Structures are given as structure tokens and as C-alpha cells.
């Protein structure tokens, strides 16, 4: 018996437990051992994370695909797991130590600190997983992995060692994004560009051999900088080769102010003659662009900052080399000063000596650490790198050949642009939490990369014996007695970037490097669902590693979803206060309502503007279905043994079968094409408009009439279509559909494992069984591996013509009466004009139903439309709605013309704004989009009003 009220919270708790206890989502179920596999790997959320709206969208879309394919009979593996999140986790545990007033990380040492991290992970690291379960994610939770678990750690070490042996991993001194607070290199994804109101300082650099005077422009070159503190590390001034102002100066030198270093004037295309003075300072150790200029011109790299962002001058050989006498006094005065304090002192000193020409206000983007919040420094340091350029070539070829396809396809261009200009991938981090780099250093700094310390020791001893650093006897003694080799080699303290381990995710989670049955069965995976922001950091790197180690691309399709923004189109951020918490929406409206909202709005390539009212609206869909199922139950709807829906005789029942087949086709094809919004909207239309609004209403006379074959058939069809609806809706709203599946009839199994409705392709069930069908990624599913329900490949054009005509007639009449402000209680006559015999017969047969549902006083037939009637076209034939005496036609026309004027005024106002280049350029993106939407709404309103006015003209 269905409860009177729909209560999502209670349903969701119970259903989650039922799914888990039954093992419904486990891959490799015995009954599917011969089925085609379908695999998705979850983008592993940070172990420190909590469900946000991006997670909600990403996992809802994955779940739709997995539930859909599971119902189609596939052996589905949705591989779950979490990422160890090096920086985030280390910060959480360090903060915990501080809050508890316990000794810090450095005080307790590496081993003890890592113990505390694992302890935290055991106590608090499962939050995000439990929240994904609340969302309804149908992962195989029995296979949950962690990027620091034993198996994945073995995979990471093996990959590092093999790539190093192949020369694809190496150590180099390059610029990195350096966080002076966390004291580590960070990835571009962890850098947040923040708009800052700063300054542009114009500095005078004296030309060598000329008497410097601030009043003599020929004695210096002016350069502009936003970071005057870095000028101490300048090694050149660059000008454009075609800039005639400086042509004669190229090859000469300037004297670096305050420092006294002689640095060359070089010609380089990077300099823009149109910007500032056309000359730029070149600081290769403190700017990514300058680093490249420095490489082109063979310039020295002089770093003048230490790891904490303080000036480092007195013990800095690179800085002091070749400086004139007296420079050490300046170095001693400014040494160890924090970078922003140093900026003020340097600017003051430049001004004192006449080297400062002017200061201008300057608003520009400044990189900040997304976790530390401090300004990031380009920092020159020794790090481990992957030769990404070499690995990128097969990864690009796989996309070009179609082995892997991006959806939407335009993201392939983004992928290629980045891959073709790829830089070496910095994989080392100066942290303790993470995969420690498997590299050991000998007493002379020689590096030994190995999978184990024992192997590294063996390699080191062999090397140093061969180099005669130690004798063979010493080597044997040290190999035999670990105490005698203590300190002989030391392990690299750095850990690997978390993206390194997650790059192996599609195969390491299946048990690689072991030759497991799971690797053979589930790799390569089918579809990857992810956001555009990690195409480079994760998708590209999985492609590189998968192709290099597995010799196949890790997935055949990459579906890129858009952002979830607030209802005005603004990006969600804590600073704006517009973050929408998915857990709050789940608590308030239920997970099903949130999931359906996200999928219904997930149009390819279009960001989602999420309003809480939309979630509330889609909760109403669940309530509507709930009440429809109660109606069916109260009217004795049940599916008798052996019921064959295709043999129904009542036209209304044959019509609903036709519509059910159409809905099955539309939903299936849309999911296969990753048009999640079209799939959701198709099932919404079918449930709300077709089944609830029309079918139930049209069957009421039969259900409330005398018992007989028509009533029996209708009860069975009402139950049959209800079941097909539950199947079609299940991937989007799994909780409420599973509950209704359980309580509406005695079932042998779960809806999650029930057969998906077959597509209405026009072929027989026997023909379908012999055919091969393709999955959403284009892979072929061998015949016999599709479990199909009894939604026949049904089509009945005659039933659709009859009932479809009735639905169109009633919809059109209702719409016009609403447009004309006719109260719902007012009965109006309807005239069928020059109706064909077929239409006349339909109108007579459905007369009582039409009068009840469209509030009609009478239906009559005439050769011409009566005077004062609005003429409507319904499936090619004219019907007339006499309004004389019902509506004051002149007054109504006046009202509509006023409304038309308002619509025109709204369009004109918006057009004025959008044609204002200043508004479009300066207004927030979401405000511009909002105005465009207002214009579209006004245009749509205007079209409807114009149509109504034309109707009134006909009636006058």
C-alpha cells in the first residue's frame, strides 16, 4: 500500500540500505558473467572534501549512465575511490595539531606525523563517500580505492621507476609556482588569479658609458614593473627588434640600479612597442615569460628570494658574482627582508637616487595559493619532471584517430591547444603526506632510482665499488650489515604530485601492475565524466599514462560537463556568499529532486543556472508520480499474468502504448548521445503531460464505469505504463522509483536491476534479439547481452491520430481561453468547421470527455465559422470558439495591445543596454546574460500576444 504522502528522507535512508545489503551495484554479478562490461572510474574526490555542487552534477551524470547500462544488462563497474590530497590533508592535520596545542609537524618528525595523518583518515576521511551515497551514487562500494593504499602505491612506484629508466622522468632546475607559506611547489590548478589594485613602477636603467642624469632621457632606458623587488635579479633589458627607438642600443648594456651589475640590452619579440616604454626588464629566475627569454638569449638565472619569500643576498653566489666593490654592503642591508617590505625599501632607495621616474595605479591579476591565500612566487628550484611532450604525442594521436572522443566535440580543440604547447610536468612536492619519491642519493649526490630501498642500496654499492670509492670488501660488508651502510645513501624527502597517482587511476584501481582478471575485463573503460577545468591536469595525464603502460587509451569517450552557477549566472564563491550547498537541498527537497534538476539543466556546453525554486519544482514531479501511482492503486490497477500490452483494443490504451514506446526511444537515444537534459525533459513530458494529465483523465470514464473487458484492460495498462515510467525515470530519480517499484506490486527483484524498456525501432522482439546494439560510447554490445522488457517495438498511428487529435484540441482550446482571460468556470460552445467524417466521428465519440476537460457547453458542426468566433487550427482542420457575449472583444483587444506595448518597451530597453559597448564590456557576465534572457522572454511574450490579437481581429 502506498503511503498517503511522499517523504523523500525516509525513502532515501531505506533504499540506500537495501541497495547496499543486496549488493545491487557490484560488478561481476554471476548472472552477468557473459554480459558486455561497462566501466566508469569516478573522478576521485579529495579525502578532505565535502560534497559541493560540482560533485553533485558530476556524480549524478555518471550515475545516470551506470543505472541506464545496468538496466540494459551490462556488467557495470563504477569504480569509486578518493584522492589523498597532499596539501589539503597535510594542512588539515597540521591545523588539528595546532588547535589541540600539540607539537607541530617539524617537532614530531615525519614518521609520527604520517601516523597522525593515517589516524585522521581513519576517523574523518570517509565524509565525502557517505555524502555520495546520499546522492544515490550506484558505485561498487566494495571496490573502493584510495590513492595511497598499498596497491596504488606499488603502481606509482613502478611507473616512476620505469619512466626514469626510459629517460622520461628527470631532475631539472626550472621555475615553479612556489607557495612561500606552505613551502612547496604547487600545480597551476592550485593557483588562483586574484584581481589586485596595485601599482606600476617606471624605473630608469642607466645606459653604460653615459653620464646618468634623470633630466637626460638619452642617458637611460625606462622599464616598468609591478614587482620592483625582483629587479635585483634582472639579467637583461629586452626591446622589440623592430622598435627603431632602441635599434642602436641592442648589444649595449645598462647598469642595474642599486646593484651595479652590467646587463645586456637584447632584442626579443616578447617586448611590445605599444606598451609603456617598449622596454622590459628580464628576470629569468622570477618570471615564467622571462625564463623563456633567458633561455633564448643564454642569460644567467639569478634568484634573489628564499623559500619563505624573503630577500636572499649575502650568501647568494649567483647574485654576488661580478658585482662592483661595495655591493656587499647593500646586500647585507637588504638581506632577509620580507618581499613586500623589501619592495617599499627598494622603491624608496630608487627614488632617492633618481632611478624612479613615476608610479601609476594599476589593477592586475596576481596569482595566489588557493589554500594558503598568499601571493605565489615563480621560484627557481630543482624539481622532478616528466617529459610530457614525449608522452603527449600518442595521447593526441588517440583523439585524432577517434579512439577517444570528447563530448561536446569543441573541447578537443582545447585539448590539442594545450597538448601541442605542453611544458615539462613538475611532479615533486615539498610535503610529507604523499608518495615519497623512490630516489636515493649517494655521498656525492649521485641519484639511484629503484622500487625498493634494498634495490637502491645494491645499485649504489655496485656503482661506488666500480668507481673505487669503496672496496669490494666494504661493499660486501655494507650489503650484509645494514648498520654499516647507515647514512650511506639518503632518500629524497619530496613526495609526488597527487595528479601523478590519479593519472594511473583507470588501471591502478583494477589491480595493475598485477595481471588481474579485472584489468583484462574492465580496461579500457567506457566513459569519463568530468569538468573542463581538469582536462589538462587529469584527463590528458590519464591519456598519457594509459597509452604508455596499457597500450590503449583509458576511455573511449570523455564527457565534459559545464559549471553550476547561481540563478543569476554568477560563479559560486564563498566571498560572494552565493554558494548553494547540495546537502541542504537534499535535506529540504530530497536527492531525487536535486538530481533531476541538475540533469534537466545539463545541456551540452551550457552552464547551469541553479535556483532553489527549480529543485522545489522537480520535487513536484516526484509528488505528481507518487499521487498518480496512488490513483492507479486505488482504482485496482494491477498487471495480470500474461498481459500483452500490444494486444490492447481500447484506442486510449493503444495510444498510451504508442506514447510509451516514443518516450522509451527518446530517453534512450538522448542518454546514448549524452544529451542528459533532453532525456530528462522527455521523461518529464511523458510523466507529467502524457500519463498524469491526459491518460489518467481520459481513462477515468472507463475506470469508473461498469466492470468488463475495457475496464480490465485499462487497469492493466495503467499498471503496465506506470512500471515502464518507473524504469525510464529510475536513472534520474532512483530513490522514489525504487520505493514505488517495491510497493506497487509483488516484485522478484530490485528496479535497479530490472530490464530497461526497449527502443521503439520498428523491429520485432525476435529481430532485436538477433541484432547487435551500440552503447552510449559507440561500443558494440553483442547480441543476447541486452535484457529487454516487454515494451514492444510498438507503433499505432491510428490510435495516435485519434487520441493525439483530442489532446491537441483540448490543449488549444484551454490555451486560447486562458489568453482571453475567460474564467475557468465559464462554459463556452465549440464549433467544428467543415469537419471531415473522421474528425466528426472522433468529436462525437469523445464529446462528453471534451466538454468536461475543456469546459465546453456544447460541440456542434457547421460549414463556416460563426460571427464573433476565434478560429483555431487543430491538425489541419478548423475549429471555432464563439466569444460573442462571452468576451468584450474590443476591450480585450485594447488590453492585449497595451500588453504588446509593454513587451515592445521591454525589448527596446534591453536592446539599448546590449548595444551599449561600455555596458557589455564592463558589466558582470551574469548581468549581460540576464539581460539577454529578459529580451528572449519579452520576444516570446510579444509573439503570443500578437497571435492573440490576430485571433481577435478574425472574430471582430
Phi, psi and omega in degrees: 000131181280131177299155183296317185248144176278117181238094188298323185300314181294317181298315185296321178297313183292316183295320179303317181291320179297314179300316183294314182296328183275349183065033185299330188259008181288136173285155176075026177301141186306321183289352181244021183298334179258003182280156177290135179284154172223121188235135171228135171259133181289136169297110191295118178289156177298139180298339178273355194281166173227147186302123173242178189294330175297317175300316184300314179294309184303315184280333174296315181295318177298319183293323177302313180297317184291316179294320178300309183289328177296320178288338177276004174096003181286156171273096190269129168241110169256103188279113180265169176164174181229157179263142184288346170050071188314298184294312185300315183291317179299320179295319180300313183289320177298320178295321179297317178299318181294315181296328180271003180057040177259163179303146183282180183304310183295329182288320185271345177087165188298311185298313181294322180296316180295327174300318180294325179294315179296325177296316178298318182299319180294325184274321191232000188278000182258010184302309185296325180296314179297326179290324175295324176295323177297327178289341181101014183299121185266050177289161169277087187293344178291344182253019184303134180239165180222136186295351176248011179288170189300315183295315181291328178295321177298319180296318181298312181298315181299316180297315180301311184296316182293319179294325178294318179297327180276001180079012182265351169238133183206169178253140183208158176259113181215171175282140175227164169285115185248131178262108184290348177269314180277347178059047178209157169288148177227161181278165178302327182294336181268008177255128180248124179278122184242131178286126185232137174273104182237214182221162172241118182261127178261118186247146178262122177254113182298138177278132182303137176086358178243145179286114184290132173213127179304336181273353184247098182299340181281354182264001182205165170247138178264129173238152179246146180211150173262354183225076185300335182295335182279350183298341178296338180258012178298140176234005175189166166241131182250139175230159180287139183299338181261006181277106186297338180297333188241003185308315183286345183270342181300130183097342174276186184230157167243162177258121183294119181304146179071326185267317181090003180286139176272122182231147187281158169261118184244154177263125182211139182296342181298328180293136181252112182298339182275347183258130176052230181273352183086356178246140180232145174283146180243117181236082189302334183270001184222015179203132184295320178292319179295328178300318180290321176300317180300319179295321181294328186249007178064038183276148175293156179249113184243108178271129183246009178239150174264185185298334183265007177081026176252153177298136178234101190235317192291325179255021186261098184298321180298321181289318187280341186300123173077012180280151179291165180301140179096350183291334181293334178293316178298316181300316181294323182293323186259354184297141176069012176278135180300146193303320183280330172291321178297323179304312182298316182293321181292317179298319179297319181291320177299318179294321181300323183264008176082013181271352180262115181278310179195167177233132178238145173295145185209116175267122182211169181272131181236129182289133177234150173289128184291340179257320181277331181080002182264162179292131182277141178252132164293120191230133182273117184204160177280126179219166174271140183228152170255139176285080185295330181299315181294317181288337183287335186298309177296327181293325175288320181298324181295324179283320179297325182278348182090003176300323173234135182238139175266140174231121355295153188293336182298340179290343177297324178298316178299316180300312182293319181302319181285318183294324181289339180244027188293142178257163174306141185266113178284119186247359181260145178227142183269063182235175174254330182270117182149185178280110180293136184297129182279063180226137180236148183246135176278179183299336179260010179089358178299135184261140178233113181260127183205162181285334179225161178294322179301318179294320179296318178299314180301316180295320182293315181297318178299318181295313186285335172292315180297325180277358179063027173283322173232159180277160176304323180296316178298322179298316179296318180297315182292325178293323183280331186235104181304330181296329183281345179254009180305124178081359181293317171234147181235143184278145174302131184280342185288161174245170181273146171309137181299333179293340179293312180289323181287342175294338181266359190309315184296336179245330179294327180291342180268002175111356176299142019274001175288154180273076187272156175299329181294320178298316182294325186272319192252358175249136000284158179282172185267300188229138172247128178247122184203172178271158184293337186290345179242024173304317184279318188284329185238305185301308182299322184286326173295321177299313181300309185289321180297315180291324183288317187262331182254350180064015174218147175298143187287345179205153181270334181225137172245109177266120181258116178265163184272188180273153168262118179251176176283178188295341178267358179093006179278145177293136181288135176205150180297324182295326178279343181072024184245020180287130177258122183273117181298328180293326176297317180292323178296316179299322187275319187240347183100150180296323181301317182295318179295314181301314183294322178300311182297317181289323180292339182254002186274061176287141182301129174077007182236127179295151180268125174261103190265122174243142181301329180298329179292320179296317177300319180297319181281341169298327179297331177296316178297319178296318179299314180295319179304311182292325177295320178293324176295319177300314180299317181297315182292339179259018173075021180292124178206153184261106181286155177302129175082009180296130179245099186299330182292345181261013178300149183252328181291134183300324181293328179283324176291326177295315181292330174294319177301315181290326178295316178297320178297315180297318179300317179296313183296315182294315181299310183295325180291318178295318179301328181265009180061027174264073187298323180294320178295321179296314180296317181291327178293316180288327176298311181301317183295316182290306189286307187278310188281305187283306186284310186284325186250306186298312181299318180295318183287338180268351183303317178301323179288318182291330182264358180276193181290151177297148180166181182302322182295317181291318179298314180298318183293319177300316181294318181292322177302318180287320181298311182293323174305315180295320179294325176297316180300323178293313183294327182275340188307314180301334182268317182234076188291327187289305184293325180290321178295321178296312181294325176300320183286324189262351183270346179195166175281116185248150176276339184205185182281151174297325181303337181247008179284158181287141179285143176301137179289152177287143177279087184258356181088007178253159180283164178299323180294318178296319181299321182296334181271349185270158169264141179243153181256142178277182185294345179257006178092357181286149184274132176258116183302150180304145178090350181263002175260122173269122184240145176276183184271020171290097186298162175284074196261141174208130177223086182301328182292315179295321179294321180297320182287303185285326177298321177298316180298314180298316180297319179299309183295320180297316182294315180297315179301316183297315181293321179296324177292319179299323184272008179062031177279122181303143181303332182284347184279123177273137179232150176281162176226134181243126175271118187264121178047047184291143175289158179306321181295315180294321179299317180296317178299315183297321180290320181295320185258017186304310185294320178296316181296317180297322181290317187277335181252006180055058181253142177275333185194150172238122181231176183232140180209159179282331179227158180287138178292159177295147177074022181247143173274128181263133182236148179252119179237109181050046173088355180240152186269134168236148183239141179244097181295125183245000180296126182086347178261318182232138171283099188300319181294316181294319181295321178295320177299318180297315181294324179292326174295318178297323177296319178298320178296318179297316178298320179296319179296318180295317181296319180296315180293318179301322179297320179292313185288338177274354178275105184301325181295318179297311183298323183286324189257336182289149175304146183306319183293330179289319178297316179297321179298319179294321178297320179293322177299320180295315180299318180296320180293321178296318179295318179297318181297319181297318180293318180295318180299320179297318179295320179297319178299321178297318180294325178299320180295324184282341185284000000 
